[in-house]
């Protein structure tokens, strides 16, 4: 049965308009994004099949272009639309934080960094560059690969902060294993970076380690 043949109150788009997006299931939300199904498969069926294949929304949103496009009914156009939607949501979050003093809030900073780094397939060492009011100037990924004390260069971080005219920074990196517990190497890196920034009178407010849906704050742990 086509979705247009369903009772009006059960159609995903009409349900969203009447009850709000939070009332919809993952498959209903995805069906609105997909807009159409394929022959013999409604948009809802296609959404359900896709979510099952990728193990849920997170798996689908993090899928590579190759894997995404291998699914019948999905293709490059929908992959591009999905990536654009994800980027818009991240920019919305950054803009919302930029217009407040939200980077003084550990919880909101954690949410922002989890969105940025949780699903990265490799380690990324990044900085949030902040002005004197702790408003966001720029999020900058700085180093990629295996993050250890030999692969993070404090001088490069300081140079970037000076170029962006930052008064303070927040450090962050992810653990693709999903375990957010800081390692001894993480602690060593943090100390070296703080020492370098102190020479330029730029404050390092915190260092977050991002795992699977969790972010550990060095400042909260008393590690800096």
FENZI-V929247 format. One record per residue. RES is the residue in three letters. SS is DSSP state (@ for helix, = for strand, . for the rest). PHI is phi in whole degrees, 0 to 359 (* if undefined). D_CENTER is the distance of its C-alpha to the mean C-alpha in whole Angstrom. Layout:
BEGIN
RES & SS & PHI & D_CENTER
RES & SS & PHI & D_CENTER
END
This chain:
BEGIN
UNK & . & * & 37
UNK & . & 289 & 35
UNK & @ & 300 & 32
UNK & @ & 294 & 35
UNK & @ & 270 & 37
UNK & . & 288 & 36
UNK & . & 303 & 37
UNK & @ & 305 & 35
UNK & @ & 289 & 33
UNK & @ & 260 & 32
UNK & . & 287 & 30
UNK & @ & 306 & 26
UNK & @ & 295 & 26
UNK & @ & 294 & 29
UNK & @ & 296 & 28
UNK & @ & 298 & 25
UNK & @ & 294 & 27
UNK & @ & 275 & 29
UNK & @ & 242 & 27
UNK & . & 97 & 24
UNK & @ & 298 & 21
UNK & @ & 293 & 20
UNK & @ & 280 & 23
UNK & . & 269 & 22
UNK & . & 284 & 21
UNK & @ & 302 & 19
UNK & @ & 292 & 21
UNK & @ & 292 & 23
UNK & @ & 297 & 19
UNK & @ & 295 & 19
UNK & @ & 298 & 23
UNK & @ & 296 & 22
UNK & @ & 295 & 20
UNK & @ & 291 & 22
UNK & . & 73 & 25
UNK & . & 228 & 28
UNK & . & 262 & 28
UNK & = & 230 & 31
UNK & . & 304 & 34
UNK & . & 79 & 35
UNK & = & 213 & 31
UNK & . & 291 & 30
UNK & @ & 300 & 27
UNK & @ & 295 & 26
UNK & @ & 297 & 28
UNK & @ & 297 & 25
UNK & @ & 296 & 22
UNK & @ & 298 & 24
UNK & @ & 298 & 25
UNK & @ & 293 & 21
UNK & @ & 295 & 20
UNK & @ & 296 & 22
UNK & @ & 298 & 22
UNK & @ & 264 & 18
UNK & . & 78 & 18
UNK & . & 118 & 17
UNK & @ & 299 & 14
UNK & @ & 299 & 11
UNK & @ & 297 & 13
UNK & @ & 293 & 14
UNK & @ & 293 & 11
UNK & . & 264 & 10
UNK & . & 292 & 14
UNK & . & 289 & 16
UNK & @ & 302 & 18
UNK & @ & 298 & 21
UNK & @ & 294 & 20
UNK & @ & 300 & 19
UNK & @ & 284 & 22
UNK & . & 284 & 24
UNK & . & 278 & 24
UNK & . & 299 & 27
UNK & . & 98 & 26
UNK & . & 248 & 23
UNK & . & 195 & 23
UNK & @ & 298 & 22
UNK & @ & 298 & 22
UNK & @ & 290 & 20
UNK & @ & 298 & 17
UNK & @ & 297 & 17
UNK & @ & 297 & 17
UNK & @ & 295 & 14
UNK & @ & 296 & 12
UNK & @ & 295 & 13
UNK & @ & 295 & 12
UNK & @ & 297 & 9
UNK & @ & 295 & 9
UNK & @ & 297 & 11
UNK & @ & 295 & 9
UNK & @ & 291 & 7
UNK & @ & 291 & 10
UNK & @ & 299 & 12
UNK & @ & 298 & 10
UNK & @ & 296 & 11
UNK & @ & 293 & 14
UNK & @ & 298 & 15
UNK & @ & 290 & 14
UNK & @ & 297 & 16
UNK & . & 271 & 19
UNK & . & 227 & 19
UNK & . & 264 & 20
UNK & @ & 297 & 17
UNK & @ & 282 & 16
UNK & @ & 271 & 19
UNK & . & 258 & 17
UNK & @ & 300 & 16
UNK & @ & 296 & 14
UNK & @ & 289 & 13
UNK & @ & 295 & 11
UNK & @ & 301 & 10
UNK & @ & 299 & 8
UNK & @ & 296 & 7
UNK & @ & 289 & 6
UNK & @ & 298 & 5
UNK & @ & 299 & 2
UNK & @ & 283 & 3
UNK & @ & 243 & 5
UNK & . & 302 & 6
UNK & . & 262 & 7
UNK & . & 292 & 9
UNK & . & 284 & 12
UNK & . & 227 & 14
UNK & . & 287 & 14
UNK & = & 230 & 12
UNK & = & 254 & 14
UNK & = & 230 & 12
UNK & = & 229 & 14
UNK & = & 262 & 13
UNK & = & 263 & 17
UNK & = & 237 & 19
UNK & . & 274 & 22
UNK & . & 292 & 25
UNK & . & 263 & 24
UNK & . & 64 & 20
UNK & . & 270 & 19
UNK & = & 290 & 16
UNK & = & 268 & 17
UNK & = & 195 & 15
UNK & = & 264 & 11
UNK & = & 230 & 13
UNK & = & 291 & 12
UNK & = & 243 & 16
UNK & = & 223 & 17
UNK & = & 232 & 16
UNK & . & 104 & 18
UNK & . & 283 & 19
UNK & . & 270 & 19
UNK & . & 217 & 22
UNK & . & 297 & 25
UNK & . & 269 & 26
UNK & . & 255 & 23
UNK & . & 249 & 22
UNK & . & 252 & 24
UNK & @ & 306 & 24
UNK & @ & 300 & 26
UNK & @ & 293 & 24
UNK & @ & 296 & 21
UNK & @ & 296 & 24
UNK & @ & 301 & 25
UNK & @ & 294 & 22
UNK & @ & 297 & 22
UNK & @ & 292 & 25
UNK & @ & 297 & 25
UNK & . & 271 & 22
UNK & . & 57 & 25
UNK & . & 277 & 22
UNK & . & 264 & 24
UNK & = & 206 & 22
UNK & = & 221 & 18
UNK & = & 238 & 16
UNK & = & 269 & 15
UNK & = & 202 & 12
UNK & = & 208 & 12
UNK & = & 255 & 11
UNK & . & 246 & 14
UNK & . & 303 & 13
UNK & . & 295 & 16
UNK & . & 95 & 14
UNK & . & 270 & 16
UNK & . & 266 & 15
UNK & . & 294 & 19
UNK & . & 297 & 20
UNK & . & 270 & 22
UNK & @ & 296 & 25
UNK & @ & 296 & 24
UNK & @ & 300 & 21
UNK & @ & 293 & 23
UNK & @ & 294 & 26
UNK & @ & 301 & 23
UNK & @ & 301 & 22
UNK & @ & 297 & 26
UNK & @ & 297 & 26
UNK & @ & 292 & 24
UNK & @ & 300 & 25
UNK & @ & 301 & 28
UNK & @ & 293 & 28
UNK & @ & 291 & 26
UNK & @ & 300 & 29
UNK & . & 296 & 31
UNK & . & 255 & 30
UNK & . & 59 & 30
UNK & . & 250 & 26
UNK & = & 277 & 24
UNK & = & 266 & 22
UNK & = & 281 & 20
UNK & = & 190 & 18
UNK & = & 224 & 16
UNK & = & 251 & 14
UNK & = & 254 & 13
UNK & = & 258 & 10
UNK & . & 245 & 12
UNK & . & 276 & 11
UNK & . & 78 & 10
UNK & . & 221 & 12
UNK & = & 227 & 12
UNK & = & 262 & 15
UNK & = & 266 & 17
UNK & @ & 297 & 20
UNK & @ & 296 & 21
UNK & @ & 294 & 21
UNK & @ & 280 & 23
UNK & . & 74 & 25
UNK & . & 265 & 25
UNK & . & 206 & 25
END
